Amino acid sequence: MIPSRRCYVLLSIGGLSATLLDILINRQVSLNFLRVYNFALLILTVVDASQIKASAVKVTRQKIDRLSVGRDNPIKLNIKSGKEKAIARIRDAFPQEFTADTDTLEVNLPPNSTEELTYIIHPSSRGEYEWGDIHIRQLGKLGLAWRDWKIPAKEKVTIYPDLIGLRELSIRLTIENTGAMRQARRLSNGTEFAELREYRTGEDIRLIDWKATARRDRPVVRVLEPEQEQTLFILLDRGRLMTARVNGLKRFDWGLNATLSLALAGLSRGDKVGIAVFDRNVSTWIPPERGNHHLAKLVERLTPIQPVLLESDYLGAVTKVITQQTRRALVVVITDIVDVTASGELLSAMMRLSPRYLPFCVTLRDSLVDQIAHSPTENIRDTYSRAVALDLLAQRQVAFAKLRQRGVLVLDAPCDRISEELVDRYLQLKARNLL
């Protein structure tokens, strides 16, 4: 039992009244009044608290679905009142490592009614976490006391990569797929035979199928479409450079989100998709497969992986790809780059992929460095910081220039935009049949 604010107010009123009686009459009358008043208030408070149990609210947490790291995820609670009006405060014991839009939910329910309350949780890291019990504090009918209790509701919850973003991307790709394929066929932009149809004025005469034309006695053209059974292989770095936090998430989490987004785009275009995660060694190897079922396997295999404080062996990872993946493929390496000297091994590894494979280096830029580099300064300390940031950006550009000179595709984008820009670049490569 916890006295409410009303109880304290009434207690103060009793004390003031006793003081007035002491002034106007005498101290004995004042003390007798105070004893009777406080005793009556205590009895009413105890009775008020004891009656709450009969009309206690019932609270249940809806089963928590897969939560996405770095996203706002709704958690829903169902509250049902008893025979009396219910005023209650509810606290759900979510993991303390995460942030929420509110710690306490308040409800004011009429008798025999239900309400659904929602709060937003923002996980900052992946893994398995435990939601605890639900703590409830309900006010008595007289408003004199609160009753505290908890409802057992412990639950193990897994925090996944950005599944919300994957759902949004899936809808976008589904809408685009039909139109993109029709346009590719109309423009004969592809290498695989799709169908024969009558020649239309203005079409490339090189696409005319002369044998079919002779059989049908009218011009017939071959309709081509982009090749569907190509291979996309993604190498995701989980070494030391990927442990740094950028915009609230580890760089590795941004890279993992981009990896799954690219895999979804590849599978939606009919490609085989394989993924390897590496640091000093290749810790995870998922052979290329195609089909929507493969994405679920990728999510389950990659979710538990965390970055480590080890230097990455780019040459070792690329060598394994060359050994295991004999067919030509688009090989995407998702990592970070500091400068030409520190990233010399990365440059050598990417060059080994060309020309047998189509190498693609993707780096995750820290937008804070960009902000520092392009902000005016007013003191010496900020000036030094800006000079360092400008030097880092300049050295990155030198490294990217060397990669491009050797035929390596390059994408350098801020962490919070890397998924979208990587998918767009991949779709452009597919449309141009570069693979």
N, C-alpha and C positions, 0 to 999 in steps of 0.2 A: 504494500500500500504506500502510495506517495501522495501527500497533500497537494491539492491544486492551488492555483493562484487565488481562486475564490476563497478557499479555506484560510489562506494567509491574510487576505483582505478582511474577512470576518474576524479573525483573531486580532488584527490591528484595531478594528472598530471596537471590539470588546475592551482592549487596553485603553483606548481613548475615553470610552464611556466610564471605565473605572476611575480614570484620572479626574474626570469632571465630578463624579460622585464624591471623590475624596476632597475636592475643593469646595463643593457646594454643601455637602452634609458632613461626613466624617470618614476616617480611614477604615473603620470596622465595616461600615456598610459597603464601602468600595471593595474591600477584600472579599466579603461574602458574595457580592455580585460577580466578581471576577472568577471565583471558584465555581459557582453555579454555571456561569456562561461558558467557561472553558470546558467544563465537564460535559455540558450539553452538546457543544460543538464537537468534542471528541467522539461522543456516542454517535452523532449524526454522520461524522466522517467515516467511522468504522462500518456503520450500517450501509452507507453509500458504497463503500469499497466492496463489501461482502455481496451486495446485490448484483455487481457487475458480472460475476461468474455465471449467473443464470441467463444473462442476455449477451454473453461474449460473442464477438464477431468470429467468423470462420474465414481463415485466409489460406489460399492455396496458390502456389506458384505454377504457372503453366510450364510444361516441359520445355526446357531451353534447347532450341535448335542449334545447329552449327553457327558459331559466332565468327565474325571476320575480324582479323587483326587490323588496327588502324582505322576502323569504321565505327560509326554510331550504331549500336545494336539494341533493339528494344527488348526489355524484360517485362513480362506481364504478370500481374497478380490479380486473382479473383477474390473479392471480399463480399461476404454475405452477413447481413445483420440478423439479430434475433427478434424477439417480440417487442423490444424497446428500441427507441432511437439510439443510434450508435455514433459516438464521436471518438475517433481513434487515431493514433499515430503509429505508423508501421515502418520498420527498418529491416531491409533484407541484407543479410550478411554476404555481400559479394566480395570477391578477393580484393584485398587492400592494395594490390599492385596496380589496379585499374582505377580509372576516374569515372564518376557518374554525375549526371546533371543534378541529382539531389540525393541526400543521405536519408531523408525522412519523408514519407508520404503521409498526407493527412486526408482523412475521409470523414464525411458527415452524412450518415445514411438514415433514411426513414426506416421504420420497423418493417421487417420481412422483405428486404430488398437486396439487390446485388449490384455491384459496380466493379468495373475492370480498371485497374490503375496500371500505368506504364511508366517506367523510368528507363533512361538511356545509359548503357554501359559502353565505355570506350577502352577496349583492351589494347595494351601497348606491346604485347609480346605473345608469341604462340606457345602452345603447350597444353598440358592438362592441369586444370585448376578446380578447386572445390568451392561451391556455394554453400554457405552455412545455413543455420536455422533462421526462421522469420521471427523477429522480435516485435511484440505488440504492446502498446500502452493505450488502455481504454478508459475514458472518463465516465464516472458514475452518473446516475440519473439526476442527482442533486448538484452535480458539478463540484463536489467537495474533495474527491479523491480520484487518483488514477490507480489502475491495477496493471501490473506488469506480468507478462508471461511470454513464453516462446513456443513456437510450433516446430517440431522436428521436420526439417526439409533439406537435409544435406544432399548434395548432388554433385557428381563429377561431370565437368564440362570441358570439352576440348576446344581450344581456340585455333581456328584454321587460318590459312592465308585469306586473301581478300576474295571471298566467295561472292560477296555482293557485287563487286566489280566484274567477276566472271559471269554472273547472271545478266548484268547489263550488256556486257560484250556479246554474249550469246544471242540476245534478242537483236542487237544491231547486226550481227553477222547473218542471222537468219533472214532479216529483211533485205540485206544487201545481196545475199547469195543469188537469189533468183534473177534480179535485175542485172547483176554483174555477169552471170553466165550467159544470159540472153544477149547482152551487148557483145561479149567476147565471141559468141557464135556469129553474130551479125557482121562483126568486123573481121571474121576469120582469123582471130588473134589466138593462135594456138598451134599445137603440133599433133594432137590426137584426132583421128577421124570421128565425126559425130553422126553425119547424115548426108544424103544427097538431096538437092532441091533444084528447082528450075533457076536458070540464070536470070538476074535482074540487071537492068540497064545501069551502067556505071561501075559494076563489080570488076574486080581484077580478073582478067582473062586467064591468068596463070592458074587459077583455081578451077578451071573447067576440066571436068573428067571426060576425056574424049571418047573413051570406050562406052561410057554410059550415054553420052550424047548420041553416038552412032546407033545404039540400041533403041533409044527413045525417039530418035529423029527430031530432037530439039535440044538446045544448049542446057547442060546440067552441070552444076558446080558442087565441089566437095566443101562441106561445112566442117571446120576444125574447131576444137576447143582446147583450152589449156590442159596440159597433162596433169592427171589426177594422182598418179602413184609416184610422186617424188618423195624425197626424204628430207626431213628437217631434223637436225640434231643440235641440242642445246647443251652447252657446257656452263654450268653455274658455279662460280667461285664462292667458296665459303671461308676463305682464308682471312688473314689479319685485317686487310683493308676493308673487309665487309662487316667487321664488328662495330664500326663507328655508328653512332646514332645521327640520323638526319631527319629533321622535321618530326621527331617523336618516335621514329621506328629505326631499327637497325638497317644499315644499308643492305644486308642480306635479305631482309624481309621485302624491301622494295624490289630486289632482284628476283626473289621467289615469286612475287606477284606478277612481275613482267614475264617470267618463265612460263607460268601457267596461262597467262593471257595469250602469249605467242603459241603455246601448244594448242589452246582452244582454236585459235585462228587457223593453224595448220591442219588440225583434224577436220574443221569445217570445210576446208578446201580439198579434202580428200587425200592429204599427204600422210605419210608415215611420220610419226614423231617419236624421237628418243631423247632421253635426258641423262646427263651424268653430273654429279656433284663432286667437286674435288677441293682438296687443300694440298697437303704434301703428297697425298695419294688420292686416287679416285675412290671415294667412300660409298657412292651409290651409282649403280649403272642400270638404267632401264632401257632395254632394247627398243628399237623403233617398231611401232605398231600403228595401225589406223583404226578408226571407228570411235564413236562417242563414248563407248564403255571404257576406252583407254584413259580418258580424262579423269574419271573417278579413281582409277588405279594410281595415276600420277599424284593426285591430291593426297591420297592416303599414304603413299610412300614418302612424299616430300614434307608433309606437315611436321613430323617430329624432328627434322634436321635443324641444327643450330650452328651458327658460325663459330669458328675456333681461332685462337691466337697462334696460328701457324702460317709460315710463308707458303704461298701457293706454288705448286710445281706445274707451270703451264705446259712445258715441254712434255712432261709425263702424261698429262691429260690428253694433249693432242696426239701423242704417239699411240695411246690406247684407241682413240677414235680411228686413226689411220689403220690400225691393226684389225679392229673389229668391224668397222664400217667400210667395206670395200667398194660399195656403190657410191657414185657421185652424190653429194648431198650439200645442202646449205648448212654450214656449221656456224652456229652463233655462240660466241663466248661472252657471257655477261659478267663483268668485273668492274674494277676501277683502275685508274691509271694516275700516277703521280708525275713522273717526268720521264725523259728518254732513258736516263741512266738506271733509275730504279725499275723501270718497266722493260728493260732490255730483253729479258727472257720471254715476256709476253710478245714483243715484236718478233722475235725469232720463231716462236711457236706459231703465230698467225701466218708467217711467211711460208712455213712448212706445208700449210694446207693448200696453198696455191701452186699450180693451177688445177690440180686434181679435184679439189673441192671448191666451193664458193665460200670463202671465209668472211665472217661478219663479226666485227668487234663492237660490243655495246658497253658503254661506260656510264656510270651513274654519277652525275655531277651534283655537288652540294650547292643549292641555291644561295646559302648564306655566304659562300665565297664570292659568288657573283655580286651579291649585294654590297659586300665590303669593297670589292674591286671597283665598283661603279658609283660609290657614294663619296661626296666631297668631305674633306676632313678639316678639322679646326684645331687640332693639337698634334703634337709630335707622336704620341702613342698611336693615334688613329692613322696617322700618315704612314708609320712603319707597317701597321697591319694591312693597309691598302697596298703598299708596295709588295708585301709578301703574297697577297692574294693575286695581284696582277702578274707576278712572276710565276705563280702556280698555273694560272690560266695560259700564259704564254708557253710554258713548257709542255702543257697538255697539247696545245695546238701543234707544236713541233713533232710530238710523238704521233699525232693523228696524220700529219702530212707524210711522215715516213711510211705509215701503214697504207695510205692511199696510193703512194708511189709504187707499192708492191702488189697492187690489185686487191687490197683488203677493203671491204665496205666498212664504214664507220658510222656509228650513231652515238652522239654525246648529248644527253638530255638530263634535266633536273629529275631527281628521284620521284617527285610526285607526278611527273608527266611521262615517265619512261614507258609505262605499259601502253598507253595510248599511242605514243609516237613509234614504238617498236612494231606494234600491230599494223599501223598505217604503212610503215616502210616495207614490211613483209608483203602486204597486199599489193604494193606497187611492184615489188620484185616478181610476184606471181603474174600480175597483169602484163608485165613486159617480157615474161618467159626467160628471165636471166639464168634460171637454174637449168 
